[in-house]
Amino acid sequence: MPRTRQLPDRAELRAWRDFIETTEVLRTVLAGRLQSDTGLSPGDYAVLLALSETEHGRMRSSELAAQVGWERSRLSHHLGRMERRQLIRREKAATDSRGAQIVLAPAGRTAFREATAPHLRAVRELFVDALTPAQIEAAAGIAAALREHLVRLGHRE
């Protein structure tokens, strides 16, 4: 139920700051661990994950941008760096000459496969092991409620 106050109270602000600050530390530590363990950035991993979840390891660049939640210009620059490292390839879309297909290259598939276990071990160590099963369930519920609220407000899924 919506609150009648226009501004958050002290307890609500404390919860907000704790959530944001802890999330930022967690993201920073996970990103550093991913980079040092695998040589992939979180952006690389997000792109490779999205491509690996498709049937043929390919996706239109506009769909990929939506999937990873990036502006198309940011994605384009990042894909250029990934292409130079031979993790992905860009191909003209067969059905639309204006679009491009982003294709998971063999080196990208291997890098993603080799990065998954170390990354998931870090997720377990830094997130899962810190919480009880009930807290994991509560965190999932909180994330779902926030996501649904943002979608209702017109923000991306």
Contacts in CASP RR format, 6 or more apart in sequence:
PFRMAT RR
TARGET T0000
AUTHOR 0000-0000-0000
METHOD contacts of the structure
MODEL  1
MPRTRQLPDRAELRAWRDFIETTEVLRTVLAGRLQSDTGLSPGDYAVLLA
LSETEHGRMRSSELAAQVGWERSRLSHHLGRMERRQLIRREKAATDSRGA
QIVLAPAGRTAFREATAPHLRAVRELFVDALTPAQIEAAAGIAAALREHL
VRLGHRE
8 16 0 8 1.000
26 126 0 8 1.000
26 127 0 8 1.000
27 42 0 8 1.000
29 126 0 8 1.000
30 42 0 8 1.000
30 119 0 8 1.000
30 122 0 8 1.000
30 123 0 8 1.000
30 126 0 8 1.000
31 41 0 8 1.000
31 42 0 8 1.000
33 118 0 8 1.000
33 119 0 8 1.000
33 122 0 8 1.000
33 126 0 8 1.000
34 40 0 8 1.000
34 41 0 8 1.000
34 42 0 8 1.000
34 45 0 8 1.000
34 115 0 8 1.000
34 118 0 8 1.000
34 119 0 8 1.000
34 122 0 8 1.000
35 41 0 8 1.000
37 115 0 8 1.000
37 118 0 8 1.000
37 119 0 8 1.000
37 122 0 8 1.000
38 45 0 8 1.000
38 111 0 8 1.000
38 114 0 8 1.000
38 115 0 8 1.000
38 118 0 8 1.000
38 119 0 8 1.000
39 111 0 8 1.000
39 115 0 8 1.000
40 48 0 8 1.000
40 111 0 8 1.000
40 112 0 8 1.000
40 115 0 8 1.000
43 68 0 8 1.000
43 78 0 8 1.000
44 78 0 8 1.000
44 82 0 8 1.000
44 87 0 8 1.000
44 111 0 8 1.000
45 112 0 8 1.000
45 115 0 8 1.000
45 119 0 8 1.000
46 68 0 8 1.000
47 64 0 8 1.000
47 68 0 8 1.000
47 75 0 8 1.000
47 78 0 8 1.000
47 79 0 8 1.000
47 82 0 8 1.000
47 87 0 8 1.000
47 88 0 8 1.000
47 102 0 8 1.000
48 87 0 8 1.000
48 88 0 8 1.000
48 104 0 8 1.000
48 108 0 8 1.000
48 109 0 8 1.000
48 111 0 8 1.000
48 112 0 8 1.000
48 115 0 8 1.000
49 112 0 8 1.000
50 59 0 8 1.000
50 64 0 8 1.000
50 67 0 8 1.000
50 68 0 8 1.000
51 57 0 8 1.000
51 58 0 8 1.000
51 59 0 8 1.000
51 64 0 8 1.000
51 88 0 8 1.000
51 102 0 8 1.000
51 103 0 8 1.000
51 104 0 8 1.000
52 104 0 8 1.000
52 109 0 8 1.000
52 112 0 8 1.000
57 103 0 8 1.000
57 104 0 8 1.000
58 91 0 8 1.000
58 101 0 8 1.000
58 102 0 8 1.000
58 103 0 8 1.000
58 104 0 8 1.000
59 67 0 8 1.000
59 101 0 8 1.000
59 102 0 8 1.000
60 93 0 8 1.000
60 99 0 8 1.000
60 100 0 8 1.000
60 101 0 8 1.000
60 102 0 8 1.000
61 72 0 8 1.000
61 75 0 8 1.000
61 76 0 8 1.000
61 79 0 8 1.000
61 90 0 8 1.000
61 99 0 8 1.000
61 100 0 8 1.000
61 101 0 8 1.000
61 102 0 8 1.000
62 72 0 8 1.000
62 99 0 8 1.000
64 75 0 8 1.000
64 102 0 8 1.000
65 71 0 8 1.000
65 72 0 8 1.000
65 75 0 8 1.000
66 156 0 8 1.000
68 75 0 8 1.000
69 156 0 8 1.000
70 78 0 8 1.000
79 88 0 8 1.000
79 90 0 8 1.000
79 102 0 8 1.000
82 88 0 8 1.000
83 89 0 8 1.000
83 90 0 8 1.000
85 107 0 8 1.000
86 105 0 8 1.000
86 107 0 8 1.000
86 108 0 8 1.000
87 104 0 8 1.000
87 105 0 8 1.000
87 107 0 8 1.000
87 108 0 8 1.000
87 111 0 8 1.000
88 102 0 8 1.000
88 103 0 8 1.000
88 104 0 8 1.000
88 105 0 8 1.000
88 108 0 8 1.000
89 102 0 8 1.000
89 103 0 8 1.000
89 105 0 8 1.000
90 100 0 8 1.000
90 101 0 8 1.000
90 102 0 8 1.000
90 103 0 8 1.000
91 100 0 8 1.000
91 101 0 8 1.000
91 103 0 8 1.000
92 99 0 8 1.000
92 100 0 8 1.000
92 101 0 8 1.000
93 99 0 8 1.000
93 100 0 8 1.000
93 101 0 8 1.000
94 101 0 8 1.000
104 112 0 8 1.000
128 136 0 8 1.000
131 139 0 8 1.000
147 157 0 8 1.000
150 156 0 8 1.000
151 157 0 8 1.000
END
